[in-house]
């Protein structure tokens, strides 16, 4: 059995998978921002759900820069240099624990679901914050795995700001006073498309992906802003820069746990089985 943990800025989602890819029960709870409380609750939940099962590997996704399994910086959680693997210790019979960036894992899953798998894909999750994952030929790009596209610096409202500060789900809620699911106005969604486009105008000319996959809670409403987003990029990108195609994530809010499954399968395939 494979166990995956998607740690978000707002909620944590846990699921199991069989090695054949069948998803199991999903567990959701608010993410504690205190790392000690986070670790305690995660450990209690994992032991309660899976202590009587054979778990081959645990993959934990975190929203930030991960260096050798350590969360060097998770802005939306306020974590710095948090070693969740060491904090958890030996659990579920000593199952190996692997830690990775959430957007990288989501991108891994969504890129592999495309047919054909693109040579170079950019996955963008727009949720509490904005995360990016670059996937080369179906694998997390090693040269860009620490990239943080949501913190790209762009001009908006006359100031240089981080992309996620005005285009994330949190920013949309603060601006419009309601969650994306409750925004029905076409005019409002056109404005949101403009906000989202600003970061892409900075990222696309530098990275030039073949396809961009939109996920996260805002990605759930892709049909409400996609047309305007593409129109704005066509108008504003330099003529020699080819606009990538845009697609909605197959699992906008669950891509991370599916990515954890693929990530785990790759690791298990390259390491001897545990006895």
GIPEJO-V965908 format. One line per field, one symbol per residue. burial: I if it has 9 or more other ideal C-beta (glycine too) atoms within 8 Angstrom, else O. Layout:
burial: ???
This chain:
burial: IIIIIIIIIOOIIIIIIIIOOOIIOIIOOOIOOOIOOIIOIIIOIIIOIIOOOOIIIIIIIIIIIIOOIIIIOIIIIOIOOIIIIOIIOOIIOOIOIIIIIIIIIIIIIIIIOIOOOIOIIIIIIIIIIIIIIIIIOOOIIOOOIOOOIIIIOIOIOOOOIOIIOIIIIIIIIOOOOOOIOOIOOOOIIIOIIIIIIIIIIIIIIOIIIOIIIIIIIIIIIIOOIIOIIIOIIOOOIOOOIOIIOIIIIOIIIIIIIIIIIIIIIIIIOOOOOOO
